[in-house]
Amino acid sequence: MAEADFAIRPMTAADAHAVAAWRYPGEYSFYDADADPDDLAELLDPAEWGRRYFAADFVMAKLTGRTAEIGLGLRPDLTGRGLGESFVRACLRFASAALGAQRYTLAVAAFNRRAITVYERAGFREAERFEHYTNGGLHSFIRMTRETIEAPG
């Protein structure tokens, strides 16, 4: 597993616009920010930056509440390089330390075996499968959860 140091900070306009411009190859284009207008509008809403949206130099995280609802994005040119698990763990530590999170949940498109494997390695387990309307259609998703994490450090 590749190790990386992720300094998570409140999202800025520059971060949000950079994420909005990310383009993923092939089936992963499902995750392009402009694939769903509502998701794009939420990303670009400055009221959410530093409250629900955080960034690092090449990642994006969406965190909410004591149960941290985590949405993760890695810059497309950095996917597949073994950075995922250390990024997920950094987000968990941040959610615990900065937001007081005690439980963690995320939703991942059911086709995205690469991300599911990363989340399982980071201690997440499948909790349910569901259908969600996004990106112009109904898609299958998996909700994954995990409880406590190692002490923030």
SVG drawing of the C-alpha trace seen along z (x, -y; Angstrom):
<svg xmlns="http://www.w3.org/2000/svg" viewBox="-34 -30 38 36">
<polyline fill="none" stroke="black" stroke-width="0.4" points="0.0,0.0 1.3,-3.4 1.5,-5.9 0.7,-9.5 0.3,-12.5 -3.1,-14.0 -3.6,-17.5 -7.3,-17.9 -8.7,-21.5 -11.9,-23.4 -12.7,-23.4 -12.1,-26.6 -13.5,-27.9 -10.4,-26.8 -10.7,-23.3 -14.4,-23.0 -13.8,-24.1 -10.8,-21.8 -12.9,-18.8 -15.7,-19.9 -13.3,-19.6 -12.0,-16.1 -12.8,-13.5 -12.6,-9.8 -12.0,-7.2 -14.5,-4.6 -17.2,-3.5 -15.7,-5.7 -17.0,-8.7 -20.1,-8.0 -18.2,-10.0 -17.6,-13.1 -19.0,-16.0 -21.1,-17.3 -22.8,-13.9 -25.5,-15.0 -26.5,-18.7 -27.7,-18.5 -24.4,-17.0 -22.4,-19.7 -24.5,-22.5 -23.9,-21.1 -20.1,-20.9 -20.0,-24.5 -22.1,-25.9 -19.7,-27.9 -22.0,-27.5 -20.9,-23.8 -17.2,-24.4 -15.6,-23.7 -18.9,-22.5 -19.5,-19.4 -16.8,-19.7 -13.1,-19.4 -10.1,-19.0 -6.5,-18.1 -4.2,-18.8 -5.6,-16.1 -8.6,-14.7 -12.1,-15.7 -14.1,-14.5 -17.7,-15.1 -18.3,-14.7 -21.5,-15.1 -22.4,-14.8 -21.5,-12.4 -22.1,-9.6 -19.8,-10.8 -21.3,-10.3 -18.1,-10.1 -17.9,-10.8 -14.5,-10.5 -12.9,-11.5 -9.3,-11.0 -7.9,-13.0 -8.4,-10.8 -4.7,-10.6 -3.9,-9.3 -6.4,-6.5 -5.0,-2.9 -1.8,-3.9 -2.5,-2.4 -3.3,-5.7 -6.9,-4.9 -6.6,-3.2 -4.3,-5.8 -6.7,-8.5 -9.8,-6.8 -8.0,-6.3 -6.9,-10.0 -10.6,-11.0 -11.7,-8.8 -9.2,-10.4 -10.2,-13.9 -13.9,-13.2 -13.2,-11.9 -10.9,-14.7 -12.6,-17.7 -16.2,-16.6 -16.5,-14.3 -17.6,-11.4 -18.1,-8.1 -19.5,-6.1 -18.8,-6.1 -20.9,-5.4 -20.5,-5.7 -22.3,-4.7 -20.5,-3.4 -21.8,-2.4 -22.2,1.3 -20.1,1.7 -17.0,0.0 -15.2,3.1 -11.9,1.2 -13.4,-1.3 -15.2,1.4 -12.0,3.3 -10.3,0.2 -13.2,-0.4 -13.1,3.2 -9.4,2.9 -10.1,-0.2 -12.5,1.7 -15.9,1.0 -18.5,3.7 -21.6,3.9 -24.7,2.8 -27.3,2.7 -27.8,2.5 -30.2,-0.1 -31.2,-1.9 -30.6,-5.6 -31.6,-8.0 -28.6,-10.0 -26.8,-10.9 -30.0,-10.7 -31.0,-7.2 -31.6,-4.6 -28.3,-3.0 -27.4,-0.2 -25.4,-1.3 -23.9,0.4 -24.0,-1.3 -20.9,-0.4 -20.3,-1.2 -17.7,-1.0 -17.7,-1.8 -14.8,-3.3 -11.4,-4.0 -7.9,-4.0 -7.2,-7.1 -6.6,-10.2 -2.9,-11.0"/>
</svg>
